[in-house]
Amino acid sequence: MTDDKRTDGVVPVPVTPAGSTSGAPAEFPPASPAGRGMFGNQGTGDVSGFGGLVRPRPQLVDSPRPFGGYFDEVYDALEEAYPAFGEAIENVVVDRGELTLHIRPERIAEVCQVMRDDAGLRFELLSSLSGVDYLGADERRLHVVYQLTSMTYRRLVRLEVAVSAEEPHLPSVTSVYPTADWQEREAYDMFGVVFDGHPALTRILMPDDWEGHPQRKDYPLGGVPVEYKGAEIPPPDKRRSYQ
């Protein structure tokens, strides 16, 4: 109610929204098998329609062979060309029409070298390198995903590696794929993954003296208020607690 005149003579006073908490930026997302609501939102009285969403977390399970399509050819070619194949590959997952090879962190640069140079593979381009934070779902919560493209054979393959937040080190692949240069810098800046051997591993989006890594899920929301058409929207850390 916006009018402060009521027939019962009671003057309304501001009320703290249901579900809001103090110190929201310091809260960690719940470690549960499923994410509930938008951004894991719980108990806020959200009426957007997103509050009832339940997203189960998929389990990392090896896909059985045959994988289908060209995936078996890629797998066999890598196994033949790379002597340390058995030590380097942690899991092989085929999901949503995509092949993902989960690689041991210390082997990622070697695997990329073979994927690029072997005549049966020829993945000449690293088209994308990105970070993911699986806080509460994986002890090695920081994952780095490499999207490789073979222009010779018109094929796509994902490589994925996982490191802990305490030891977030990976070999740089810039000597194999020059396109990794700025992308590794962004993953370092946003997620704190350290790429050993990178020629100039400095921040690329945040100021050099910035503290922390903004896309980690336990990073404080922070922010500044925004004015729009006469209304002021408070910064995220002054709103409800979005975990």
C-alpha positions in Angstrom: 0.0 0.0 0.0 1.4 3.4 -1.0 -1.3 5.6 0.7 -0.4 6.2 4.4 -4.1 7.0 5.2 -6.0 3.9 6.3 -9.6 3.6 7.6 -8.5 1.6 10.6 -6.2 4.5 11.8 -3.1 2.4 11.6 -0.1 3.9 9.7 1.8 1.3 7.7 5.5 1.0 8.3 8.3 -0.5 6.1 8.6 -4.2 6.5 11.7 -6.3 5.7 10.8 -8.6 2.8 10.3 -12.2 3.7 13.3 -14.4 3.2 15.9 -11.6 3.2 19.0 -12.0 5.3 21.8 -9.9 6.4 25.3 -10.6 5.1 24.0 -12.2 2.0 27.3 -11.9 0.0 29.1 -14.0 2.5 26.7 -16.9 2.2 27.8 -20.0 0.4 25.5 -21.8 -2.0 24.0 -25.0 -0.5 25.8 -28.2 -1.3 22.7 -30.2 -2.4 22.2 -32.7 -5.2 19.9 -30.3 -7.0 19.7 -26.5 -7.5 16.3 -25.1 -6.6 14.9 -21.9 -8.1 16.6 -19.2 -10.0 20.2 -18.9 -8.7 19.4 -21.5 -6.1 16.9 -19.0 -4.6 15.1 -20.2 -1.5 12.5 -18.7 0.9 12.4 -15.2 -0.7 8.7 -15.1 -1.6 9.7 -14.8 -5.2 6.7 -14.6 -7.5 8.6 -14.5 -10.8 7.8 -18.2 -11.5 11.4 -19.3 -11.3 11.3 -20.1 -7.6 9.8 -23.6 -8.2 12.5 -24.8 -10.6 14.4 -27.9 -9.6 17.5 -28.7 -11.6 19.1 -32.1 -10.9 22.9 -32.3 -11.1 24.0 -34.9 -13.6 26.4 -37.6 -12.5 29.7 -37.9 -14.4 29.5 -41.4 -15.8 31.5 -43.0 -18.6 29.5 -43.5 -21.8 29.5 -47.0 -23.2 30.9 -47.8 -26.7 30.1 -47.5 -29.5 29.8 -43.7 -29.0 28.3 -43.2 -32.4 29.1 -40.9 -35.3 32.8 -39.9 -35.7 33.4 -40.1 -31.9 34.7 -43.7 -32.0 37.2 -42.7 -34.7 38.5 -39.7 -32.7 38.8 -41.9 -29.6 40.7 -44.6 -31.4 43.0 -42.2 -33.2 43.9 -40.5 -30.0 44.5 -43.8 -28.2 46.8 -44.9 -31.1 48.7 -41.7 -31.4 49.2 -40.9 -27.7 51.2 -43.5 -25.6 50.0 -42.1 -22.3 46.3 -42.3 -23.3 45.3 -44.6 -20.4 46.9 -42.3 -17.8 45.6 -39.0 -19.3 41.9 -39.8 -19.9 39.7 -39.8 -16.8 36.2 -40.1 -18.4 34.6 -40.1 -21.8 31.1 -38.7 -21.9 28.8 -38.4 -24.9 25.9 -36.1 -24.1 23.6 -34.0 -26.3 25.4 -35.0 -29.4 28.8 -33.9 -28.1 32.0 -35.9 -27.2 33.8 -34.7 -24.0 37.1 -36.1 -23.0 37.9 -35.5 -19.3 41.7 -35.0 -19.1 44.1 -35.2 -16.1 45.3 -31.6 -15.5 49.0 -32.3 -15.9 48.4 -33.9 -19.3 46.2 -31.3 -21.0 49.0 -29.6 -23.1 50.2 -33.0 -24.3 46.8 -34.1 -25.3 46.2 -30.8 -27.2 49.5 -31.3 -29.0 48.5 -34.7 -30.3 44.9 -33.6 -31.1 46.4 -30.8 -33.3 49.3 -32.7 -35.0 48.1 -36.3 -35.6 47.0 -36.9 -39.1 43.9 -38.8 -38.0 42.8 -36.0 -35.7 43.8 -32.6 -37.1 42.0 -30.4 -34.5 43.8 -27.3 -35.7 41.7 -24.7 -33.9 40.9 -24.0 -30.2 37.7 -22.1 -30.8 36.8 -21.6 -27.1 38.3 -21.9 -23.6 36.1 -21.2 -20.7 35.8 -21.7 -16.9 33.1 -23.3 -14.7 32.7 -23.4 -10.9 31.0 -26.5 -9.5 31.0 -25.3 -5.9 29.4 -27.9 -3.7 29.2 -30.5 -6.4 32.9 -31.4 -7.0 35.9 -31.3 -4.8 37.9 -30.1 -7.8 35.4 -27.4 -8.3 37.1 -25.3 -11.0 36.8 -26.8 -14.5 38.3 -25.5 -17.7 36.6 -26.5 -21.0 38.4 -26.5 -24.3 36.4 -26.6 -27.5 38.5 -28.0 -30.4 37.6 -27.7 -34.0 39.0 -29.8 -36.9 38.7 -27.8 -40.0 40.2 -30.7 -42.0 37.5 -33.2 -41.0 34.8 -30.8 -39.9 34.6 -32.2 -36.4 34.1 -30.8 -32.9 35.4 -32.2 -29.6 35.4 -30.9 -26.0 38.2 -31.4 -23.6 37.6 -30.7 -19.9 39.9 -30.6 -16.9 39.2 -30.0 -13.2 41.4 -28.5 -10.4 40.8 -27.5 -6.8 40.5 -24.0 -5.6 43.5 -24.6 -3.3 45.8 -25.8 -6.2 44.3 -24.2 -9.3 47.2 -24.8 -11.6 47.1 -26.1 -15.3 49.7 -26.1 -18.0 49.1 -23.4 -20.6 48.2 -24.5 -24.1 49.2 -21.2 -25.7 52.3 -22.9 -27.4 49.9 -25.3 -29.1 46.9 -23.0 -29.7 47.8 -19.2 -29.8 44.1 -18.5 -29.5 44.3 -19.6 -25.9 46.3 -16.5 -24.9 43.5 -14.1 -24.0 41.1 -16.8 -23.2 43.4 -18.3 -20.5 43.8 -14.7 -19.2 40.1 -14.4 -18.9 39.7 -17.8 -17.1 42.5 -16.6 -14.7 40.8 -13.3 -14.1 37.3 -14.6 -13.6 38.0 -18.0 -11.9 41.5 -17.8 -10.6 42.9 -20.7 -12.6 46.6 -20.3 -13.0 48.0 -21.4 -16.4 51.6 -22.3 -15.9 53.8 -21.3 -18.8 51.5 -18.5 -20.1 53.6 -15.7 -21.7 51.8 -12.9 -19.8 49.2 -14.2 -17.3 47.6 -10.9 -16.1 44.0 -9.7 -15.7 42.2 -8.9 -18.8 38.7 -7.6 -17.6 39.2 -6.4 -14.0 41.8 -3.8 -12.8 45.3 -5.2 -12.0 44.8 -4.6 -8.3 41.4 -6.2 -8.1 40.9 -8.7 -5.3 39.3 -12.1 -5.9 37.8 -13.7 -9.0 34.2 -12.5 -9.8 32.8 -15.6 -11.5 33.5 -18.0 -8.6 30.2 -18.9 -7.0 31.3 -17.8 -3.5 32.3 -14.4 -4.7 30.4 -11.5 -3.0 27.7 -10.0 -5.2 28.5 -6.4 -4.5 27.5 -3.8 -7.1 26.2 -0.3 -7.3 22.6 1.1 -7.3 21.0 1.8 -10.7 18.5 4.6 -11.4 15.8 4.0 -14.0 12.8 6.2 -14.8 12.9 7.8 -11.4 13.2 4.6 -9.4 16.4 3.3 -7.7 17.3 -0.4 -7.9 19.6 -1.3 -5.1 22.8 -3.3 -5.7 22.5 -7.1 -5.5 24.0 -7.3 -2.0 21.2 -5.0 -0.7 18.4 -7.1 -2.2 17.2 -10.6 -1.3 19.7 -13.3 -0.6 20.3 -15.0 -4.0 22.5 -18.0 -3.2 
